[in-house]
Amino acid sequence: MAAAMEEIQDKTPNVLRAGDLTTGKITGTLFRFTLPMIAGSLLQQCYNIADTIIVGRAIGAEALAAVGSSYTLMVFLTSILTGLSMGSGTIFSLRYGAGDRTGLKESISASFVLIGGITILLTLAAFATLNPVLRWLQVPADVRAPMRDYLWIIYWGIGFIFLYNYFAALLRAIGDSVTPLIWLAGTAILNIGLDLLFILEFGWGIRGAAAATVISQGVSGIGLGIQTIMTRRELLPSGNEYRPDRKTLKNIAAFSSLTCIQQSVMNLGILAVQGLVNSFGTVVMAAFAAAVKIDSFAYMPVQEFGNAFSTFIAQNHGAGRQDRIRKGITRAVLLMALFSITVSATVFLCAGPLMRIFVDGNETGIIDAGIGYLRIEGACYIGIGLLFMLYGYYRAICMPGMSVILTVLSLGTRVALSYMLAPVPGIGETGIWWSIPIGWALADLVGVIRYFHLKCRQAAGSAA
């Protein structure tokens, strides 16, 4: 990684700088770049949120549990593509910040070939392992059939997820976070409309919810790809640049694979916990399904802030702007902390009303279990907010392996504690809920210690 970084910084600036994050006021630059990403992520959540609300109220608790468990599985599968795209996006940002136009084009071509091929293999593997995975997740008999029906349709949209995440990563790497937002806004509305049409009017049930999601993903992925090709021709490879050399492909694979591992490990741990949740029955499954949507919606902004922060750091790292990086870290941490505390207070106090958005008021068992989850999670969002920033920082300075270590610490602690505490009489599923913020805290501690260790080494090197 260090050699690749030196190569990047030696290039002569020759790229258009419309999305330059290496100049201007830091706080304003971060806000302008981050807000569309946050809005886009919240809209993306609407894909599954719409399914959850409509399915939970129009079809029933079993269907809600099926959609919720399917969501956890799909997050794991798509995290592979998201991780690869994020890793490639970091390389794009580094080369864009350094002004390496040729290297940027080579990276774009190499990453498309790499991630496109993995997408095909992932789709085939998803279909081939559908039934074994349902058994591994300990899905109850009354939920297994609708969950299988839902996933069989959802898996056809994996390729669309690749297209959207790839082109969104490319555009965000060069400072354009608005175009992906526009496509998500339109397709989120489309998804909700199709949900209502397919479920309420056509009576397609859970299959209708899946079809609505896949169609909407197709529109966003294909639409964003076509617009990028039509409007950003100066960034796209041409001629021999479509055939990436082995060195470029190797660099992209090495960096992206670590980011992919980090994302996959994170969601594999969540998937393992989902299996434990399923063992408590349909009530806890349904509560977890609804509460996780609220939870994800609440901390999604800080996750996207971490991704935007990573792009900011990567561009400035590529440009050699260490002074700007130091100032950006201080201001970004302050913004993250203020937001996280505000959201924590809101979720903690409004846990009941938030659960009733997804679950009928008569389902008191589901609502009470969901409130228990949210009251524990709701006090701790600053932990996950800081962790997302640490992920983004280490990825941006070409240390994606550190992000993997932090993920393993966080999720390993979460899974181990969950399986230790859940069987204890009087603790049960509450032990699963408490294991999550404990895992965040441990990873945060290690990540911050490593950050200050690096600062001390840099200071010592400068003094020498």
C-alpha positions in Angstrom: 0.0 0.0 0.0 2.8 2.4 0.8 4.4 1.9 -2.6 1.1 2.5 -4.3 0.7 5.7 -2.3 4.1 7.0 -3.3 3.3 6.2 -6.9 0.0 8.1 -6.7 1.5 11.2 -5.1 4.2 11.4 -7.8 1.7 12.0 -10.6 1.2 15.3 -12.3 -2.3 16.9 -11.7 -4.3 16.6 -14.9 -7.8 15.7 -13.7 -10.8 18.0 -13.7 -11.3 19.3 -10.2 -15.1 19.9 -10.1 -15.5 17.7 -7.0 -12.2 18.7 -5.2 -12.4 18.2 -1.4 -8.8 19.4 -0.9 -9.7 23.1 -0.9 -12.3 25.4 0.7 -13.6 25.6 4.3 -13.5 22.2 5.9 -16.8 22.2 7.7 -18.7 23.5 4.8 -17.0 21.1 2.4 -17.9 18.2 4.6 -21.5 19.2 5.0 -22.1 19.8 1.3 -20.6 16.5 0.4 -22.1 14.5 3.2 -25.7 15.6 3.3 -26.6 14.1 -0.1 -25.0 10.8 0.9 -26.9 10.8 4.2 -30.2 11.6 2.4 -29.4 8.9 -0.2 -28.7 6.3 2.4 -31.9 7.1 4.3 -33.8 6.7 1.0 -32.1 3.4 0.4 -33.4 2.2 3.7 -36.8 3.0 2.5 -36.6 0.1 0.1 -36.8 -2.4 3.0 -38.6 -0.1 5.4 -41.5 0.1 2.9 -41.6 -3.7 2.7 -41.5 -4.0 6.4 -44.4 -1.6 7.1 -46.7 -2.8 4.4 -45.9 -6.5 4.9 -46.2 -6.2 8.7 -49.6 -4.6 8.6 -51.1 -6.1 5.4 -49.8 -9.7 5.6 -48.9 -10.5 9.2 -46.2 -11.3 11.8 -44.9 -14.4 9.9 -44.3 -12.4 6.8 -42.7 -9.6 8.8 -40.3 -12.0 10.4 -39.5 -13.5 7.0 -38.7 -10.0 5.5 -36.7 -9.0 8.5 -34.5 -12.2 8.5 -34.2 -11.8 4.7 -33.0 -8.3 5.1 -30.2 -9.4 7.5 -29.1 -12.0 5.0 -29.2 -9.6 2.0 -27.2 -7.1 3.9 -24.5 -9.7 4.3 -24.5 -10.7 0.7 -24.5 -7.1 -0.6 -21.9 -6.1 1.9 -19.4 -8.0 -0.3 -20.3 -5.8 -3.3 -20.5 -2.7 -1.1 -17.1 -3.4 0.4 -15.5 -3.9 -3.0 -17.0 -0.7 -4.3 -15.9 1.2 -1.3 -12.4 -0.1 -1.6 -12.3 0.8 -5.3 -13.8 4.2 -4.4 -10.9 4.9 -2.0 -8.4 4.2 -4.8 -10.4 6.5 -7.1 -10.3 9.3 -4.5 -6.6 8.9 -3.9 -5.8 9.1 -7.6 -8.3 11.9 -8.1 -6.7 13.9 -5.2 -3.3 13.3 -6.7 -4.4 14.3 -10.2 -3.5 11.0 -11.7 -5.9 10.9 -14.6 -4.4 7.8 -16.3 -4.2 5.9 -13.1 -7.8 6.8 -12.3 -9.1 5.4 -15.7 -7.1 2.2 -15.2 -8.5 1.7 -11.8 -12.1 2.3 -13.0 -11.6 -0.4 -15.7 -9.9 -2.9 -13.4 -12.5 -2.5 -10.6 -15.4 -2.9 -13.0 -14.0 -6.2 -14.3 -13.2 -7.5 -10.9 -16.5 -6.6 -9.1 -18.6 -7.5 -12.1 -17.1 -11.0 -12.1 -17.6 -11.4 -8.4 -21.2 -10.3 -8.7 -21.9 -13.2 -11.2 -20.3 -15.7 -8.9 -22.1 -14.3 -5.8 -25.5 -14.5 -7.5 -25.0 -18.2 -8.5 -23.8 -19.0 -5.0 -26.8 -17.3 -3.4 -29.3 -19.4 -5.4 -27.3 -22.6 -4.9 -27.1 -22.2 -1.1 -30.6 -20.8 -0.4 -32.0 -23.9 1.4 -28.9 -24.7 3.4 -28.6 -21.1 4.6 -32.3 -21.1 5.8 -31.5 -24.3 7.8 -28.3 -22.7 9.3 -30.2 -19.6 10.3 -32.7 -21.8 12.3 -35.6 -20.2 10.6 -38.9 -21.5 12.2 -41.1 -23.7 10.0 -43.9 -21.1 9.8 -41.5 -18.5 8.4 -39.3 -20.6 6.2 -41.6 -20.9 3.1 -42.4 -17.1 2.8 -38.7 -16.3 3.5 -37.6 -18.6 0.7 -40.2 -17.1 -1.7 -39.0 -13.6 -0.9 -35.3 -14.4 -1.3 -35.7 -16.3 -4.5 -37.0 -13.1 -6.1 -34.6 -10.7 -4.3 -31.5 -12.6 -5.4 -32.3 -11.6 -9.0 -31.5 -8.0 -8.1 -27.9 -8.6 -6.9 -26.5 -7.4 -10.2 -28.5 -4.2 -10.0 -27.0 -3.6 -6.5 -23.5 -4.0 -8.0 -24.3 -1.4 -10.7 -25.7 1.2 -8.3 -22.9 0.8 -5.7 -20.1 0.8 -8.3 -21.2 4.0 -10.1 -22.2 5.7 -6.8 -18.7 5.0 -5.4 -17.1 6.3 -8.6 -19.1 9.6 -8.5 -18.6 10.1 -4.8 -14.9 9.5 -5.2 -14.7 12.6 -7.4 -16.9 14.7 -5.1 -20.3 14.1 -6.7 -22.7 12.9 -4.0 -25.8 14.5 -5.5 -26.3 12.4 -8.6 -26.6 9.1 -6.7 -29.1 10.8 -4.4 -31.4 11.9 -7.3 -31.7 8.3 -8.5 -32.3 6.9 -5.1 -35.0 9.5 -4.4 -36.9 8.6 -7.5 -36.6 4.8 -7.1 -37.5 5.0 -3.4 -40.8 6.5 -4.3 -41.2 3.9 -7.1 -40.6 1.1 -4.6 -43.3 2.3 -2.2 -45.7 2.7 -5.1 -45.0 -0.8 -6.4 -45.3 -2.3 -2.9 -48.8 -0.8 -2.6 -49.8 -2.0 -6.1 -48.4 -5.5 -5.9 -49.4 -6.3 -2.3 -52.7 -4.4 -1.8 -54.1 -4.3 -5.3 -52.7 -7.5 -7.0 -52.6 -9.6 -3.8 -49.1 -11.0 -4.6 -48.2 -11.0 -0.9 -44.5 -11.3 0.1 -43.6 -12.0 -3.5 -45.0 -8.6 -4.5 -42.7 -6.9 -1.9 -39.7 -8.7 -3.3 -40.6 -7.8 -6.9 -41.1 -4.1 -6.0 -37.6 -4.0 -4.5 -35.9 -5.7 -7.4 -37.6 -3.5 -10.0 -36.6 -0.4 -8.1 -33.0 -1.5 -7.7 -32.9 -2.2 -11.4 -34.0 1.3 -12.2 -31.5 2.9 -9.9 -28.6 0.7 -10.9 -29.1 0.9 -14.7 -30.2 4.5 -14.6 -27.2 5.7 -12.6 -24.8 3.7 -14.8 -26.2 5.2 -18.1 -26.1 8.8 -16.7 -22.5 8.3 -15.5 -21.4 7.0 -18.9 -23.2 9.8 -20.7 -22.1 12.8 -18.5 -18.7 11.7 -17.2 -17.0 10.6 -20.4 -13.7 12.3 -19.4 -13.3 9.8 -16.6 -14.1 6.6 -18.5 -11.5 4.4 -20.1 -11.0 4.3 -23.9 -9.1 2.2 -26.3 -6.4 0.1 -24.5 -7.5 1.6 -21.2 -10.4 -0.9 -21.2 -7.9 -3.7 -20.8 -6.3 -3.0 -17.3 -2.7 -4.2 -16.8 -2.0 -6.9 -14.3 -0.4 -4.5 -11.8 -3.4 -2.2 -11.6 -5.8 -5.2 -11.3 -3.7 -6.6 -8.5 -3.6 -3.3 -6.6 -7.4 -2.9 -6.9 -8.0 -6.5 -5.8 -5.6 -6.2 -2.8 -7.2 -3.0 -1.5 -10.8 -3.8 -2.3 -10.6 -7.3 -0.9 -9.6 -6.0 2.5 -12.5 -3.5 2.5 -14.8 -6.3 1.3 -13.6 -8.6 4.1 -14.2 -5.8 6.7 -17.8 -5.3 5.4 -18.4 -9.1 5.1 -17.1 -9.9 8.6 -19.3 -7.2 10.0 -22.4 -8.5 8.4 -21.4 -12.2 8.9 -21.4 -11.5 12.6 -24.8 -9.9 12.4 -26.0 -12.9 10.5 -24.7 -15.2 13.2 -26.6 -13.2 15.8 -29.7 -13.4 13.6 -29.6 -17.2 13.9 -29.5 -16.9 17.7 -32.4 -14.4 17.6 -34.4 -16.8 15.5 -34.1 -19.5 18.2 -36.2 -17.4 20.5 -39.3 -17.7 18.2 -41.5 -15.6 15.9 -42.2 -12.8 18.5 -38.6 -12.0 19.1 -37.8 -12.4 15.4 -40.5 -9.9 14.5 -39.4 -7.5 17.2 -35.8 -7.7 16.0 -36.9 -7.2 12.4 -38.7 -4.0 13.2 -36.3 -2.7 15.7 -33.3 -3.2 13.4 -34.9 -1.1 10.8 -35.3 1.7 13.3 -31.8 1.2 14.6 -30.3 1.2 11.1 -32.3 4.2 10.1 -31.1 6.1 13.2 -27.4 5.5 12.8 -27.3 5.4 9.0 -26.4 9.1 8.8 -23.2 8.6 10.9 -22.3 5.6 8.7 -22.6 7.7 5.6 -20.7 10.5 7.4 -17.9 8.0 8.0 -17.9 7.2 4.3 -17.9 10.8 3.3 -15.1 11.5 5.9 -13.1 8.7 4.3 -13.4 10.3 0.8 -12.4 13.6 2.3 -9.3 12.1 4.0 -8.4 10.0 0.9 -8.4 13.0 -1.5 -6.3 15.1 0.9 -4.0 12.1 1.6 -3.5 11.7 -2.1 -2.8 15.5 -2.4 -0.4 15.4 0.6 -2.6 17.9 2.6 -1.8 16.6 6.1 -2.7 19.9 7.7 -6.2 19.8 6.3 -6.6 16.2 7.4 -5.8 17.1 11.0 -8.3 19.9 11.1 -10.9 17.8 9.3 -10.6 15.0 11.9 -11.3 17.4 14.8 -14.3 18.9 13.3 -15.7 15.7 11.9 -15.5 14.0 15.4 -17.3 16.9 17.0 -20.1 16.8 14.4 -20.5 13.1 14.7 -20.7 13.3 18.5 -23.4 16.0 18.5 -25.5 14.1 16.0 -25.2 10.7 17.8 -26.1 12.1 21.2 -29.2 13.8 19.7 -30.4 10.7 17.9 -29.7 8.5 20.9 -31.9 10.7 23.1 -34.7 10.6 20.5 -34.7 6.8 19.9 -34.5 6.1 23.7 -37.5 8.3 24.5 -39.6 7.4 21.5 -38.9 3.7 21.3 -42.6 2.8 21.8 -44.1 5.0 19.1 -41.3 4.1 16.7 -42.1 0.3 17.1 -45.8 1.0 16.5 -45.0 2.4 13.1 -44.1 -1.1 12.0 -46.2 -3.3 14.3 -49.9 -3.2 15.0 -50.6 -1.8 18.5 -52.3 -5.1 19.5 -49.0 -7.0 19.1 -47.8 -6.0 22.6 -45.3 -8.8 23.0 -43.5 -7.8 19.8 -43.6 -4.1 20.7 -42.2 -4.7 24.3 -39.3 -6.8 23.0 -38.5 -4.2 20.4 -38.5 -1.4 23.0 -36.1 -3.4 25.1 -33.7 -3.6 22.1 -34.0 0.1 21.2 -33.6 1.3 24.8 -30.2 -0.4 25.0 -29.1 0.5 21.5 -30.5 4.0 21.7 -28.1 5.1 24.4 -25.0 4.0 22.5 -25.0 5.4 19.0 -21.9 7.5 19.7 -20.0 4.1 19.9 -21.0 3.0 16.4 -20.5 6.6 15.1 -16.9 6.7 16.2 -16.3 3.2 14.8 -17.6 4.2 11.4 -15.2 7.2 11.4 -12.3 4.9 12.4 -13.2 2.5 9.5 -13.2 5.4 7.1 -10.0 6.9 8.3 -7.9 3.8 8.2 -9.3 2.9 4.8 -8.4 6.4 3.4 -4.8 6.3 4.6 -4.2 2.9 2.9 -4.5 0.8 6.1 -7.7 -1.2 5.3 -6.3 -4.1 7.3 -6.8 -2.0 10.5 -10.5 -1.7 9.6 -10.7 -5.4 9.4 -9.1 -5.8 12.8 -11.6 -3.4 14.4 -14.5 -5.2 12.7 -13.3 -8.6 14.0 -13.0 -7.1 17.5 -16.4 -5.5 17.4 -18.3 -8.4 15.9 -16.3 -11.1 17.6 -17.2 -9.6 20.9 -20.8 -9.2 19.9 -21.2 -12.8 18.8 -19.2 -14.4 21.7 -21.1 -12.4 24.3 -24.5 -13.1 22.7 -24.0 -16.8 22.7 -22.6 -16.7 26.3 -25.4 -14.5 27.8 -28.5 -15.5 25.8 -28.8 -19.0 27.4 -28.6 -17.6 31.0 -31.9 -17.7 32.7 -33.3 -14.3 33.4 -31.1 -12.7 30.6 -32.2 -14.3 27.4 -32.4 -12.0 24.3 -31.4 -9.0 26.5 -27.9 -10.5 26.5 -27.8 -10.2 22.7 -28.9 -6.6 22.8 -26.2 -5.6 25.4 -23.4 -7.4 23.5 -23.7 -5.0 20.6 -22.6 -1.7 22.3 -19.9 -3.6 24.3 -18.4 -4.7 21.0 -18.5 -1.2 19.7 -16.8 0.2 22.8 -13.9 -2.3 22.6 -13.2 -1.7 18.9 -13.4 2.1 19.5 -10.8 1.8 22.3 -8.3 -0.1 20.1 -8.9 2.1 17.1 -8.3 5.3 19.1 -5.1 3.9 20.7 -3.8 3.0 17.3 -4.6 6.4 15.9 -2.6 8.2 18.7 0.2 5.7 18.3 0.5 6.6 14.6 0.5 10.3 15.5 3.3 9.8 18.0 5.4 7.9 15.3 4.8 10.7 12.8 5.8 13.3 15.3 9.0 11.4 16.2 9.8 11.0 12.5 9.3 14.7 11.9 11.5 15.6 14.8 14.3 13.3 13.6 
